[in-house]
Amino acid sequence: MRKDITIAAEPRTSRGKNAAIRLRAAGKIPAVLYGAGAPSVAVTVNPREINRILHSPTGHNTIFDLDLGSEKAPVMVVDWLHDPVKDNLLHVDFKRIDLSKRLRVKVPVHTTGEPVGVKIQGGSLEIVTREIEIECLPDEIPEQYTADITGLALGQSLRAGEIKLAEGATLTSPADMVLAHVVAIRTTDTTAEAAAAAEGAVKSEPEVIKKGKKEEEGAAEDKAKKK
């Protein structure tokens, strides 16, 4: 979705690990801009501004302007790297967007309601995936889709093909891809199996002890005969 946001970027001439460390110490991060048939450009940006976009309702599907001074282009964040310990943003990839061409994006799917298969039939709701892929024009990218799963019974599934798309959007995920389903809870079966296994173990134990006694008695008889 296109937003009225402009982020300043500066060309980056120095490369390598040490240069990246110096950039981050100065409150910047390295980034690269590419796409739309234009050459790639190494740049630096403010990580706080990028984090605000990534944590917004439209997230990485946000289309905004990247201002390089000599160039101002609509872009999207297509890849990013976080520090695994501190969770700081370390690097970002921007892609130029041609607003007149359709593109493929992944859009979140949120569910609402309590399925009848859970509320009445005692099942459990499992979320398999939380997004679908669609193809549409850049200005038509939705923030999210919402699906009401109140009528989902035990053994039934919500599939990608059941999501209502806006006019002009095309589903590119498999239509039969399962997003969520209601399954039976198997706690009782597991308990019964554990009880049966325990009972079998108890029954087998006296046999081992009994066998041991017979062996001891046989050994005693052999000693008596030798005497």
Residue pairs with C-beta under 8 A, 6 or more apart in sequence:
1 58
1 61
1 62
1 63
1 139
1 141
1 142
1 143
2 63
2 64
2 74
2 99
2 138
2 139
3 58
3 62
3 63
3 64
5 53
5 62
5 64
5 65
6 64
6 65
6 66
6 67
6 72
7 45
7 46
7 49
7 50
7 53
7 64
7 65
7 66
7 67
8 45
8 46
8 67
9 31
9 33
9 43
9 44
9 45
9 66
9 67
9 68
10 28
10 43
10 44
10 45
10 68
10 69
11 41
11 42
11 43
11 68
12 23
12 30
12 31
12 42
12 43
12 44
13 42
14 22
15 42
19 30
20 29
20 30
20 90
20 91
23 29
23 30
23 44
24 88
24 90
27 46
27 47
28 44
28 45
28 46
28 47
29 44
29 45
29 46
29 47
29 50
29 89
29 90
29 91
29 92
30 42
30 43
30 44
30 91
31 42
31 43
31 44
31 45
31 91
31 92
31 93
31 94
32 40
32 41
32 42
32 43
32 92
32 93
32 94
33 40
33 41
33 43
33 66
33 68
33 73
33 75
33 94
33 95
33 96
34 40
34 41
34 93
34 94
34 95
34 96
35 75
35 95
35 96
35 97
36 73
36 95
36 96
36 97
36 98
38 96
41 68
41 71
43 66
43 68
43 94
45 66
45 92
47 88
47 89
47 92
50 77
50 80
50 89
50 92
51 89
53 59
53 60
53 62
53 64
53 77
54 60
54 77
54 80
56 62
57 143
57 144
58 141
58 143
59 108
60 76
60 77
60 78
60 80
61 76
61 105
61 106
61 107
61 141
61 143
62 76
62 77
63 74
63 75
63 76
63 97
63 99
63 138
63 139
63 141
64 74
64 75
65 72
65 73
65 74
65 75
66 72
66 73
66 74
66 75
66 94
73 96
73 97
74 96
74 97
74 99
74 138
75 94
75 95
75 96
75 97
76 94
76 95
76 97
77 92
77 93
77 94
78 93
78 94
78 95
79 92
79 93
80 89
80 91
80 92
80 93
81 89
81 90
81 91
81 92
82 88
82 89
82 90
83 89
83 90
97 103
97 138
98 138
99 137
99 138
99 139
100 137
101 137
101 138
102 135
102 136
102 137
103 135
103 136
103 137
103 138
104 133
104 134
104 135
104 172
105 133
105 134
105 136
105 141
106 131
106 132
106 133
107 131
107 132
107 133
107 134
107 141
107 142
107 143
107 144
107 145
108 130
108 131
108 143
108 144
108 145
109 129
109 130
109 131
109 132
109 144
109 145
109 146
109 147
109 163
109 179
110 130
110 144
110 145
110 146
110 147
111 127
111 146
111 147
111 148
111 149
111 158
111 179
111 180
112 146
112 147
112 148
112 149
112 150
113 148
113 149
113 150
114 150
115 123
115 125
115 149
115 150
115 151
115 152
115 153
115 182
116 150
116 151
116 152
116 153
117 123
117 125
117 152
117 153
117 154
117 155
117 156
117 182
118 124
118 125
118 182
121 153
121 154
121 182
122 154
122 184
122 185
123 154
123 155
123 182
123 183
123 184
123 185
124 182
124 183
124 184
124 185
125 149
125 152
125 180
125 181
125 182
126 180
126 181
126 182
126 183
127 179
127 180
128 178
128 179
128 180
128 181
129 177
129 178
129 179
130 179
132 145
132 160
132 163
132 171
132 173
132 177
132 179
133 171
133 172
133 173
134 165
134 169
134 170
134 171
134 172
134 173
135 169
135 170
135 172
136 166
136 168
136 169
136 170
137 168
140 166
140 168
140 169
142 166
142 169
145 163
145 164
145 165
147 158
147 162
147 163
147 179
149 158
149 180
152 158
152 180
152 181
152 182
153 182
154 182
154 183
154 184
155 181
155 182
155 183
155 184
156 181
156 182
157 178
157 179
157 180
157 181
157 182
158 178
158 179
158 180
158 181
159 175
159 176
159 177
159 178
159 179
160 171
160 173
160 174
160 175
160 176
160 177
160 179
161 171
161 175
161 176
163 171
163 179
165 171
